[in-house]
Amino acid sequence: MTSTASSMDLRQGQAPHDERPAWQQRLRRFGYVPAEDAPSGDVRDRLVPPYAEPSPRLWQALGVPPVLAERIVRWSGWGGPLLVTLMAGLMRFWNLGSPRAVIFDETYYAKDAWALVHRGFEVNWDKNANDLVLRTHGHLVIPTDASYVVHPPVGKYVIGLGEMVFGFNPFGWRFMTALLGTLSVLLLCRIGRRIFRSTFLGCLAGALMAVDGLHFVMSRTSLLDGVLMFFVVAAFGCLVLDRDRARARLAAALPVDRDGRARPDARVADTFRFGLRPWRWATGLMLGLAIGTKWNGLYILAAFCVMAVLWDVGARKTAGARHPYAAALKYDTGLALLTTVPVAIAVYLLSWLGWILSPADGTGGYFRNWAATDGKGGSWTFLPDWLRSLWHYEHEVYEFHVGLTSPHTYQSNPWSWIVLGRPVSYFYESPNPGVDGCPANAGQKCAREVLAIGTPLLWWAACFAILYVLWRWAFRRDWRAGAIACGIAAGYLPWFMYQERTIFLFYAVVFLPFLCLAVAMLIGAIIGPPGSSDIRRLAGASTAGVLVLLIAWNFIYFWPLYTGTAIPIDQWRARMWLDTWV
């Protein structure tokens, strides 16, 4: 190392291993690696690691010429994710209009969406409206009486877009959830590729989500949680993009030694300004849409803001900052909040525009005229009537949510979600032989069900993947593991505060993408790190391949329960692996 490089090496004067604190020495047996033991070299490779490329030996073994191999690598970054997305899309759009029925909570959101895109607010429908919609192919008069609803309008507007294009029918109200479900697979492939720096692991994460039963069913049902999941994944992807671009700018500002390698520099790292960060603004937009779909997006907003600031701290620390937390607090935290929280709030308010513009004379949206009637007087009358009425509406909705304890057949405790303790049956029929797809020679009635349940082997593997991710984050200080753990925690842990509330397993679809990333990360570890021996790689690849094939087989085995395909009752019972699934 040159003298210039030595003068910028921040690790000078460190204590030898045996002089370090006792707690560090004790944790080493569990794989803990102190920050000062990070590999030296070009800091640019630590700030923005290069993408992994297949070994030349692989191409030689496959007989692929070097020129063709280079093209495959160059195009695989988009080609691989697009192929996985095509597979996911074909499965999700296949026979999308079946069952031709209003299943589970479609009875709320399909009709609310139709009213929103036509009137700007939800309305009260007749009790037999579902039958009328199916019998008249959606050609019926929309009521005018406003309805009290407990979820914001964004997700219903999204569903309504499909209805406007394809009609007020099962295919129409499921189209947008199928589209967003398919696009979320593409997003996850690209996100996984970027954080793992591996096209293979990125595509694997997307493929795992493509063959997950819960994601599949939610993509083929017009419920809000699938829409929320898409916006959460999009927000996470925007943050990851911002992280890479911000770190690249920081790396470019660092001094270079005589060997052309960037070195840590305390002055630059402590005073660097990241400037305009458009992907942070995009994150705020996506999170605003998430909150405008369901309120649990607020927890995602809080978690992602903290994570973004910690990423900036990590970047400054890697670049050599002496006071990374103080620098991040001074230069990054305020801007991080400014580009997310106010943007998210503004987007949320804009999502209520249809309700705001509706008449305030009692013929508009529910509670639209509250400020002019029951809300007269008080200390907040200087605010616009629409804002006071909206605030009152939101308060009433909050009271409803925290007090919702009505028992439901398919409600479940969040402790059971991760092991698929209690799935939700969206649709069930018992057709006779020769009817509705039931084989004529069945000899008995068939079962035709749409069951919202994840692919069991994938979710059970995710239990171990979560443990691996937590270990990797705590002891190896791997930011990727921390980001995945943050996504899981933000979507999962808040529900433990409402264990008495009526909640369901399908809420878990919001953090499912992060479970898939965790499993992909675990599989990457099973295959082995770069530089492993051929025997280690062969054993790891064989084990990982068996696991992936078992997960794919499991999805195929449960396919009839995901699609409402009629099967003999004995075959249906064979798929009820746990008593709580019935």
N, C-alpha and C positions, 0 to 999 in steps of 0.2 A: 504494500500500500504506500502511496506517495505521502510526503509530509503534509501536503495540503489536505489530503483525505483524512489523515490522522488527526489533524487539528479540528476537523468537523465531526469526528466520531464521538457521539454522545455517550458511548459506553466506557469511556476511559475512567479509570479510577474506581471501577466497580469492585465490590467485595467478592472474593472467591466463593464458590459454592458452599464451602464449609463455614463461611462467616456470615452467610445470609440468615435471616430470621428463622427460628426453629419451625414456625408454622409452614413456611415455604418448603423446608426440607421434608416435613412430614407429608405434605400434600403431593410431593413428587411421586410417591408410590402409587398414587391414583392417576398419574398422567399429567399433573399440573406443570405448566411451563411458564416461568416468570416472564414478564414483559421484556426485561432486559436481555433475555436469551433469544429474542427474535433474530432471525438470520440477517446477517449484514449483506451488503451489496448495493445495487442500484435501488434507491428508495422508490423510484417510479414503478418498479415491479411489485413493490409492496402496496403502494397506493392504488395502482390500477394493474392487477395481475394479468398476464397474457392468457389467451384462451388455449386450452389444451388441444393438441392435435393427435390423431391416431399415429401409432408407431409405424415407421416405414416397413417394419417386418410384417405388419398386418397386410399391407397392400401387396407385398411380395408373396405372402402365403396365398392371397386370393388371386394372384396373377394380374393385378391391375397396373397398367403402365403409369409411370410417375406423373405424366401430364394429365391423364384422366383423374388420378388420385387427387391432384391439386385442385382440379375443377370440382370434384365431389366435395372436398373440404370447404371450398369457397362458397358453394351453393347450399351446403347442408344446413347452415345457420338459419335459413328460411325454409329450405326444402323439407327438412325433417319436421319442423313444427307444422308446416302446412299439410303434410301427409297425415300426421296424427290428427289434426283438426278435421281433415276430410273424413277420416274414419269416424270421428266423434259425431260429425254433422250427419252423416248417412244414418247412423243408428238413431239419433235423436229425431230426425225428421221422418223416418220411416213410419208410415201409418200413424202419423201424429194425431189425427182426428179420432183415434180409437183409445178408449171407449167413447162412443158417441153419447156422452152423458155429462152432467155437471157433477164433477167428483170433488168430494171433501170441500175445502174452503173456496173452491172456484165459485161456489154459490154466492160468495160475497164479492170477490175481486173481479170476476168476469163482468158482472152487472155494474159494479161501481165504475169500472173502467169505461164501459159503454156510456154511462151517464156523464162521466167527467169530460170525455172528448166531445160530447154534444151539448152539455149544459154548463159545464165548469164546476159542478159540485155533485156529490152523491145524492141519490134519491131513494125513497122507500118503494120497494117493488111489491107487487101482489104475491101472496103465498104460493100461487101456482105458476109464478113467472118462469121457473126453470122449464117446466113442461111446455109452456107457450113458446119459449125461445127455441127449443128443439123442434117443436111441431111446425112453427111458422118460419123456420130458418132465420130467426132474428128479426123478422118484420113485424114489430109490435110498437105500440106507442110508449114513449118514455114518460114515466110519471113526473110530476112537478114538485111533489112534496119532499122537502129536504130530509136527508137521513143523517143520524148521528153515527159517525164512523170514528175509529180509534187509531188509524194509521195515516200518516201523511200521504200526499197524492202522487209522488214521483213514480213509484212502482206501478200504480194503476194507470197513469198516463202511458207508461211503457207498454203495458198490456193492451191498452186502448189503441196504440199505433197498429198493432197486428189486426185488431178488429176492424179498424177503418179500411185496411187494405184487403183483407180476406173475408170480412163479414163477421157478424155476430153469431159465431158457431164455434164448436170445439177447436177446430184447426186455427181459426182466427185468434181466439183468446189464448192459445198456447204457442203461437208462432214466435212471439218476441222472447218468451222465456227459453224456447228451444234455440233461438238465434244467439241470445246472450250466453246460454250454457255452452254452445259450441265455441263462441269467441273466447270464453273464459279458458277453454282448453288451450287455444292458441296463445293467450296471454301467459298462462302458466308455463308453457313450453319455453317461451322467450325469456320469462323471468328466471326460470330455473337455469337456463343456459347462461344467463348473465351472472347470476350469483355463484354458480358452481364452476363457471368458465369451462363448461363441457356441454357440447351439443347433445351428446348421448344422455347425460343425466337430466338435462332440461326436457328433452323429448320423453324420457321415461316418466318424469313427474307428470307431464301432461297426459301421457297414455294411461297412467294409473288413475287419474281423475276421469278420463274418458270411460273407463270400465268400472267406475264406482257406481253402485246401484242407487245410492241416495242422490248423487249429482244427476244421474240419468233420469230418475223419476221426477226430481224437481225441475229439470229442464223440459219435461213434457207435461208440466202442470202449471196452470196460471196462478201461482202463489207468489208472494212478495219476497220470500227469502232467497230464491234463486237470483232475483234482480239485485238484491242487496249484496249477495256474494260477488256478483260481477263487478259492482262498483268498488268493493273492498279490494279485490284483486287488481283492478285497474289503478287504484290509489297506491297500492303497494308497488306496482310496476313503475309508476311515475317517480316514487321515492327512490327506487333502486337506480333508475336512469339518472336522477339528479345526483345521487351519491357518486356514481362513476364520473359524471362530467365535472362535478365540483372537485373531486380528488385529482382529476386530470389537469385542471387549471392550477391547482396547488402544486402538483408535481412539476409543471412547466415553469413555475416561479422559483424553484429551488436552484441553488448554484450547482455547477457541474465541475468535477475535478479534472485532472489532466487526462484521466483514462476515459473521460466522457460519461462518467456515472454521476447521477444526481445524489447529493448527500444531504442529510438532515441539517437544517439551519434554524436555530431558535428564533432569530429576529424575524425571518420570513414567516415561520409557522405561528408566531405569536401575534403578528400584525396583519396577516393576509386577509383580504376581503374577497369573498366569493362573488360579489356582484349580483346582477340579476339572475334569478334562477327560475326560468319559466316552468320547469317541471314541478317545482314546488307549488306554483299557482295552479297547475293542472291537478296536483294532489288535492288542493283545497276544493277544486271543482268536483272531483270524484267523491270526496268525502261529504260534500254538501248534498250531492245526489244520493249518497248512501243514507245519510240522516233523513233526507226527504222521502226515503222509502220505508225505513223503520228506525225507530229512535235508538236502537242498540248500536247504530252507527256512531253515536256519541262516544262510546267506549273505544271504538276503533280510532276515532279522531284523537283522543287523549293519548292513547298508546303510541300512535304513529308520530305524534309531535315529539314526545319524549325520545323515541327511537331516533328520529331525525337529528335531534340535538346531540345525542350520544354518538351518532355517526360522525358529526362534525368534530366532536372532541377527539374521537379516535383518529381522524385524519390529521388533525393538528399534532397529536401526540406522535404519530408515525413520522411526520415531517420534522420532528425535533423540538416542538414547543416545550418551554420550561413550565408554562402555566396554561395547559390546554383548556382546563375548565373555565378559568377566568377569561381567556381569549374567546371561547365559544359563547360565554355569557355576554360578553361585550359586543361581539360582532355578529353572532349567529342566532341566538335565541329569539331576540325581538323580531328579526326578519322571518324566522321560521314560523312564529306565531302569526305575524302579520299576513303571510302568504297562505295560511291555511285556515285559521279560525274565522277571521272576518269574511273571507271568500266563502267558506262553508255556510256561514250564517246568511250571507246575501243570497246564495243559491237556494237555501232552504226557504227563505221568505218568498223568493220569486216562484218557487214551486206552488205556492198558494195563490198565485195571481188569478186563476179562474174563480176561486172562492172570493177573493178580495174585490174583483170587478162585478161580482153578482149583486143584485139589488139588495139594499139594506132596509127594505120596507116589509120584510117578512116573507117575501117570495124568493129570496136568494138562498145561499148556503146555510147550513145549520149554524145557529148562534151568530149569523152575520149581522143581525140587528140587535144584539145584546147590549151594546154600548148606548143605543138610543132608547132602550126600554128598561130592562132590569139593572143595567149598569150606569144609570144616570147618577151624577154626583160623584163624590170621592175626591181624592187628591191627585188623580192622574188624568183629569179631564182635558188637560192641555195636549195630550197625545191624540193622534187621529183616531176616529171611532173604529176604523177597520183594525187598527193595531190593538186597541183595547179589547175588541171583540175576539180577535185571534188569540190574544193572551189568555182570555177567559176560557176559550175553547181548549187550548193546550193544557191549561190547569185541570180542566175536567177530564181530559184524556189521561193525564198523569194519574189522577185519583182512580180512574178505572183500572189502569194497568197494575198499579201496586195493590189493588184490592181484589184482583181477579183470582178467586179461589174455587170457582164452581168446578166440581169433579167432572172428569171426562174419561171415557173408556180407555183412550190411548195416551193420556198424559203420562209423563215420566219424570223422574228426578235426574238432574244433570250428572250425578255420580254414575248413572248407568249408560249414559250416551256413548262413551268411548268404547264400550264393549257391546253396543247395540242391544241393550237390555229390553227395550220396549219400543218396537217400530210402530208406525202409524198406518193403518189400512185406509187408503183413500177410496177404494172401490171394491165391492165384492158382490158376485152373483153366483148362483148354483144352477147353471143351465142343464137341461136334460140331454141325454144322448141325441146327437144329430141336430142340436140347436146351438147357435152362437159359437160355433167352432168346437163344440164338444164332440169327440169321435162317436160315430154311430154305434160302434162296437164296444163302447166304454163299459157297458153293463151296469152302470150306476151314474148318478149325477156327477158333474164335473165342478171344479172350482175355478172361478175367473176373478183374479184379484190384482189390484195395483197396490203394492206394499212399499211404503217409503222406508227402506232399510238399506244401509250401505253394504257393499260387498264384504261379507264377514271376514274373509282371510286378509283383506286389505286393512280393515280397521283393527283387527287383532295384531297384525304386524305393526301397525302404527303405535300400539301401546309400547312396544319395545323401541320403536323409532323415537318416540318422545323422550324416553330415558336416555337414549344415545345422544340426542340433540342437547338435552340439559347437561349431560356430562361434558360434551364437546364445548359447550358455551362456558361452563363454569371452570373447567380445568385446562382447556386448550385455548380459551379466549377467542373462539372462532365466531366472527361477526355474523356469518351465515346462519349458524346454529342459533345465535341470539335473535336474529330477525325472524326466523321460523318460530321460535318459542314465543316471541312477542305476538305474532299473528294468531297463534293458537290461544294464548292467554287472553288476548283482547276479545276474541270471539267466544271463548268458553267460560272463563272464570267469573265474569259478571253474573252469570245465571245462578251461581251458588248463593248469591244474595237474595234470590227469590225462590227458594226451594219450596215454599208453601204455595207459590203461584201455579196456575194451570199452564204448564209449558210442555213442549213436545220435542222429540228427538230430531225432527227435521230442521229445527233451529241450528243444529250443528253444521249444516251445509255451509254456513258462513266461514267457519275455520277449516273446513275440509281441504281446500287447496294447500294450506300449510301442513296438514297431515301428509298429503301426497309429497310435498317437498321433503318432509322429514323422512319418509320411507325411501325416497330416491337418494337422500344423503346416506342413509343406513346401507342401502344396496351398494352405493359407491364405496363405502368402507369395507363391505364384504368382498367386493371385487379386488380391492387392494390399491394402495397408493402407487403413483408412478415410480418406476425403479424397482418394483417387486420382482421376485424371481418368476420364471415361467411357471413353475409348479404352483407357487402361491397364487398367481393370476388365474391359472386353469382351475384350481380348486374353488377360488372365490367366484369366478364367472359361472361355474357349474352350479354352485349353491344359489347365486343370485338368479340365474336363469330358471332354476326349478321354482323358486319363490314367485317370480313374475308369471310363469306359466300356470301355477296353481291359482294365483289371483285371477288371471284371465279365465281359467276354467270355471272358477267359482262364479264369476259374473255370468258366464254362459248358462251355468246350471240354474241360476236364479232368474234368468231372462223371462220365463213365463210370469213370474210374480212382479216383475217390473213393468210389463207391457199389457197386463190384463189378458193374457192368452189362456184359453180354457184348457185345463189338463185334468185327467182323472183324479178323483179325490185322494186316492192312495199316493199318487205322485205329489200332490200338494202337501199331504201330511209328511212325506219324506223330507220335504224342504223346511219343515217347522223344527229346526234344530234345537230350539229352546222352548220351554213351555210358555214363556212370556211373549212369544211371537204370535200366539194364536189369539 
